[in-house]
């Protein structure tokens, strides 16, 4: 998952987000827009795709000012003639089992990769947790990685889910945890995500939050039954007073109150320990908020913990 690659490319440009509309736009946010590209409350919140980009205008970058007037919805049934190719597919909600191991084993090498530039990381130590949970001793401790970023090969169950933890490298990378890493059905190399130290420090600055020492960041994406990202969802980390932020065009932003069409969220300043990450949304316009995704995670201090969510299994 290239979770934040597009965001990181433009990270330095996002410290101050522009207001909705151009400086010479004298729209007050009410009534119909008269000029092409003019941002108005009516255009941004009418539930349509007026600009033809195959996304509801409410979640467009230039509609950030009016996001509080957008009703969060897991999907929209009717977007008119300019509707997206398909609404979010949540047909597997409550019937979405995880892949079952085939019973075979495969030989796997893990490669440490910086998600900002996809460079392989030399000198990384990769811990493997076959139970897909960070607790106790790892099943394998691999590395340090060589110039090609690769570890030695180990045998793991085929088509199973595991967790990886890449240990911090002073002044180079932060401890990075990723859950639900799927193993292949044949011998292959598998990525172990690494977050650069510089990236870790820039994340909170981009969204106006200061990292508290000893706490962690939880980040990820919600995808539907077709593995497509879902807009209109609210993220929480239960029992935590974390700072939740969402994204616009895969760029972290200060203003959206729900996931946009990229489905991304980030929770900053989560205490170490076991927590439940939850995504909620509306199955129909005006309907109640319902729980769509939930995942128990083990947050590590001073680290980024990546967890992507899909519709509930049961």
C-alpha positions as CSV (number, residue, x, y, z in Angstrom):
1,X,0.0,0.0,0.0
2,X,1.4,3.3,-1.1
3,X,-0.4,4.9,1.8
4,X,1.0,8.4,1.8
5,X,3.2,8.6,-1.3
6,X,1.2,11.2,-3.1
7,X,0.8,13.2,0.1
8,X,4.5,13.2,0.8
9,X,5.4,14.5,-2.6
10,X,3.4,17.7,-1.8
11,X,3.8,17.7,1.9
12,X,5.8,21.0,2.0
13,X,2.9,22.8,0.3
14,X,0.2,21.8,2.8
15,X,1.2,23.6,5.9
16,X,-1.3,26.4,5.2
17,X,-4.4,25.3,3.3
18,X,-6.1,27.9,1.1
19,X,-9.6,29.0,1.7
20,X,-12.4,27.7,-0.5
21,X,-12.5,29.7,-3.8
22,X,-10.2,32.3,-5.3
23,X,-9.3,35.6,-3.6
24,X,-11.4,37.5,-6.2
25,X,-14.4,35.2,-5.6
26,X,-16.9,37.4,-3.7
27,X,-19.3,34.5,-3.1
28,X,-20.6,34.5,0.4
29,X,-21.2,30.7,0.3
30,X,-24.9,31.1,-0.4
31,X,-26.9,30.8,-3.6
32,X,-25.9,29.6,-7.0
33,X,-22.4,30.0,-8.4
34,X,-22.3,32.1,-11.5
35,X,-18.7,31.7,-12.7
36,X,-17.0,28.5,-13.7
37,X,-15.0,27.2,-10.8
38,X,-16.8,29.5,-8.3
39,X,-17.3,27.8,-4.9
40,X,-20.6,28.2,-3.3
41,X,-22.5,26.5,-0.6
42,X,-25.1,25.3,-3.1
43,X,-22.6,23.8,-5.5
44,X,-20.4,22.2,-2.8
45,X,-23.3,20.6,-0.9
46,X,-25.9,19.7,-3.5
47,X,-24.7,16.1,-3.6
48,X,-23.7,16.3,-7.3
49,X,-20.6,16.1,-9.4
50,X,-20.9,19.5,-11.0
51,X,-17.3,19.6,-12.2
52,X,-17.3,16.2,-13.9
53,X,-14.3,14.8,-11.9
54,X,-16.4,11.7,-11.0
55,X,-16.5,12.7,-7.3
56,X,-19.1,14.4,-5.2
57,X,-18.2,18.1,-5.0
58,X,-18.6,18.1,-1.2
59,X,-15.2,16.3,-0.9
60,X,-13.3,18.4,-3.5
61,X,-10.3,20.4,-2.4
62,X,-12.0,23.8,-3.1
63,X,-15.1,22.9,-1.1
64,X,-13.2,22.5,2.2
65,X,-14.9,25.6,3.7
66,X,-18.3,24.0,3.4
67,X,-17.5,20.4,4.5
68,X,-19.4,21.0,7.8
69,X,-22.5,21.3,5.7
70,X,-22.0,18.0,3.9
71,X,-23.9,15.0,5.3
72,X,-21.5,12.1,5.8
73,X,-22.6,9.1,3.8
74,X,-20.9,5.8,3.1
75,X,-22.1,6.1,-0.4
76,X,-24.6,8.1,-2.6
77,X,-27.1,6.1,-4.6
78,X,-27.8,8.7,-7.2
79,X,-25.3,11.4,-8.4
80,X,-27.2,12.2,-11.5
81,X,-25.8,11.9,-15.1
82,X,-22.2,12.5,-13.9
83,X,-22.2,9.7,-11.3
84,X,-19.0,7.8,-10.4
85,X,-18.5,4.5,-12.1
86,X,-20.1,2.8,-9.1
87,X,-21.0,3.7,-5.5
88,X,-19.1,2.1,-2.6
89,X,-19.8,-1.7,-2.5
90,X,-20.7,-2.7,1.1
91,X,-22.5,-5.9,0.2
92,X,-19.9,-7.9,2.1
93,X,-20.6,-6.1,5.4
94,X,-20.9,-8.7,8.2
95,X,-19.9,-11.4,5.7
96,X,-16.3,-10.6,4.9
97,X,-14.0,-13.3,6.3
98,X,-10.3,-13.0,6.1
99,X,-8.3,-15.2,3.8
100,X,-7.6,-18.7,5.1
101,X,-4.1,-20.0,5.0
102,X,-3.7,-22.7,2.4
103,X,-1.9,-25.0,4.7
104,X,1.3,-24.7,2.6
105,X,4.4,-22.8,3.5
106,X,6.3,-20.4,1.2
107,X,9.8,-19.0,1.4
108,X,9.7,-15.2,1.8
109,X,12.3,-12.5,2.0
110,X,11.1,-9.1,3.4
111,X,12.3,-5.8,1.9
112,X,12.4,-2.6,3.9
113,X,10.9,0.2,1.8
114,X,10.6,3.9,2.5
115,X,7.0,4.7,1.6
116,X,7.9,8.3,0.6
117,X,10.2,7.5,-2.3
118,X,10.0,3.6,-2.4
119,X,13.8,3.4,-1.8
120,X,15.0,0.2,-0.2
121,X,16.5,0.7,3.3
122,X,19.8,-0.8,4.2
123,X,20.6,-1.6,7.8
124,X,16.9,-2.2,8.9
125,X,15.9,-4.9,11.4
126,X,12.5,-6.5,10.5
127,X,10.4,-8.3,13.1
128,X,7.7,-10.7,11.9
129,X,4.6,-11.6,14.0
130,X,2.8,-14.5,12.4
131,X,-0.2,-14.0,14.7
132,X,-0.8,-10.6,13.1
133,X,-0.5,-9.0,16.5
134,X,2.4,-7.2,18.1
135,X,2.8,-9.0,21.4
136,X,5.5,-11.1,23.1
137,X,8.6,-12.1,21.1
138,X,8.5,-11.9,17.3
139,X,8.4,-15.2,15.4
140,X,11.4,-14.0,13.3
141,X,13.9,-11.2,13.7
142,X,15.5,-10.6,10.4
143,X,18.3,-8.4,9.1
144,X,20.0,-6.0,9.2
145,X,19.0,-5.6,5.6
146,X,21.7,-5.4,2.9
147,X,22.2,-2.8,0.2
148,X,19.2,-4.3,-1.7
149,X,17.0,-3.8,1.4
150,X,16.3,-7.5,1.7
151,X,16.4,-9.8,4.6
152,X,17.3,-13.5,4.6
153,X,14.5,-15.9,3.5
154,X,12.2,-17.5,6.1
155,X,9.2,-19.9,5.8
156,X,5.8,-18.5,6.5
157,X,2.2,-19.8,6.1
158,X,1.0,-19.2,2.5
159,X,-2.0,-16.8,2.0
160,X,-2.0,-15.7,5.7
161,X,-2.0,-12.3,7.5
162,X,0.9,-11.2,9.6
163,X,2.3,-8.0,11.2
164,X,5.7,-6.5,10.5
165,X,7.6,-4.1,12.8
166,X,10.7,-2.4,11.4
167,X,12.8,-1.1,14.3
168,X,13.9,2.5,14.5
169,X,17.3,3.5,12.9
170,X,18.6,6.6,14.8
171,X,18.1,9.8,12.7
172,X,16.9,7.7,9.7
173,X,13.6,5.9,10.4
174,X,11.0,5.5,13.1
175,X,9.6,2.3,14.4
176,X,7.0,1.3,11.8
177,X,4.3,-1.3,12.4
178,X,2.0,-2.6,9.7
179,X,-0.9,-5.1,10.3
180,X,-2.6,-7.4,7.9
181,X,0.4,-7.9,5.6
182,X,-0.7,-10.8,3.3
183,X,1.7,-13.5,2.5
184,X,1.9,-14.9,-1.1
185,X,0.9,-18.3,-2.4
186,X,4.3,-19.0,-3.8
187,X,7.9,-18.0,-2.9
188,X,8.3,-14.2,-3.2
189,X,9.5,-11.0,-1.6
190,X,7.2,-9.1,0.7
191,X,7.4,-5.4,1.6
192,X,8.0,-4.2,5.2
193,X,7.0,-0.5,5.4
194,X,9.4,2.0,6.8
195,X,8.6,5.6,7.8
196,X,11.5,8.1,7.6
197,X,12.3,10.1,10.7
198,X,11.8,13.4,8.7
199,X,8.4,12.2,7.5
200,X,7.2,11.3,11.0
201,X,8.0,14.9,12.2
202,X,6.3,16.5,9.2
203,X,3.0,14.7,9.5
204,X,1.7,16.6,12.6
205,X,3.0,20.0,11.3
206,X,0.9,19.6,8.1
207,X,-2.3,19.2,10.1
208,X,-1.6,21.6,12.9
209,X,-0.9,19.0,15.7
210,X,2.1,18.6,17.9
211,X,3.3,15.0,18.6
212,X,3.5,14.1,22.3
213,X,6.6,12.2,23.3
214,X,5.8,8.5,24.1
215,X,2.6,8.4,22.0
216,X,2.0,7.0,18.5
217,X,0.3,7.7,15.2
218,X,-2.3,5.4,13.7
219,X,-3.0,5.7,10.0
220,X,-4.8,3.9,7.3
221,X,-7.5,3.7,4.6
222,X,-11.0,2.2,4.6
223,X,-11.8,0.2,1.5
224,X,-15.1,-1.4,0.4
225,X,-15.8,-4.9,-0.8
226,X,-14.1,-4.1,-4.1
227,X,-11.0,-2.7,-2.4
228,X,-12.0,0.8,-3.4
229,X,-11.6,3.7,-0.9
230,X,-14.8,5.1,0.7
231,X,-15.7,8.7,1.5
232,X,-17.9,10.1,4.2
233,X,-16.6,8.0,7.2
234,X,-15.7,9.0,10.7
235,X,-12.6,7.5,12.4
236,X,-12.1,7.0,16.1
237,X,-9.7,5.3,18.4
238,X,-11.9,4.2,21.3
239,X,-11.0,5.5,24.7
240,X,-8.4,7.9,23.3
241,X,-8.4,11.7,23.0
242,X,-6.5,11.4,19.7
243,X,-6.4,14.1,17.1
244,X,-8.2,12.7,14.0
245,X,-7.5,14.2,10.6
246,X,-8.6,13.3,7.1
247,X,-7.2,13.8,3.6
248,X,-8.0,15.6,0.4
249,X,-6.5,14.1,-2.8
250,X,-4.3,12.0,-0.5
251,X,-2.9,15.1,1.2
252,X,-3.5,15.5,4.9
253,X,-5.8,18.5,5.6
254,X,-7.1,20.4,8.6
255,X,-10.7,20.9,7.7
256,X,-12.5,17.8,6.4
257,X,-14.6,16.1,9.1
258,X,-15.0,12.8,7.3
259,X,-12.9,10.7,4.9
260,X,-12.9,12.0,1.4
261,X,-12.7,10.0,-1.8
262,X,-9.3,8.6,-0.9
263,X,-10.6,7.0,2.2
264,X,-7.6,8.0,4.3
265,X,-7.5,8.9,8.0
266,X,-4.8,9.5,10.6
267,X,-5.0,9.6,14.4
268,X,-2.2,11.4,16.2
269,X,-1.2,11.1,19.9
270,X,-2.5,7.6,20.7
271,X,-1.2,6.2,23.9
272,X,0.8,2.9,23.6
273,X,-1.2,-0.3,24.2
274,X,-4.2,-2.2,22.8
275,X,-6.9,-0.1,21.2
276,X,-9.8,-0.4,18.9
277,X,-9.8,1.6,15.7
278,X,-13.4,2.1,14.4
279,X,-14.8,3.6,11.1
280,X,-18.5,4.6,11.1
281,X,-20.7,5.9,8.3
282,X,-24.2,6.1,6.9
283,X,-25.5,3.3,4.6
284,X,-28.0,5.7,3.0
285,X,-28.4,9.4,2.9
286,X,-29.9,10.6,6.2
287,X,-29.6,7.2,7.8
288,X,-28.0,6.6,11.2
289,X,-24.3,6.3,11.7
290,X,-23.4,2.6,11.8
291,X,-20.1,0.7,12.5
292,X,-18.5,-0.4,9.2
293,X,-15.0,-1.3,10.2
294,X,-13.2,-2.2,13.4
295,X,-9.7,-3.4,14.2
296,X,-7.8,-4.1,17.4
297,X,-4.3,-2.7,17.2
298,X,-1.3,-2.6,19.4
299,X,0.1,0.9,19.3
300,X,3.8,1.4,19.9
301,X,5.3,4.6,21.4
302,X,7.0,7.0,19.1
303,X,5.9,5.0,16.0
304,X,3.5,5.0,13.1
305,X,1.1,2.1,13.1
306,X,-0.6,1.3,9.8
307,X,-3.9,-0.4,9.8
308,X,-6.2,-0.6,6.7
309,X,-9.8,-1.4,7.4
310,X,-12.4,-3.2,5.3
311,X,-16.1,-3.9,6.0
312,X,-16.7,-5.9,9.1
313,X,-16.4,-9.6,8.9
314,X,-19.4,-10.4,11.0
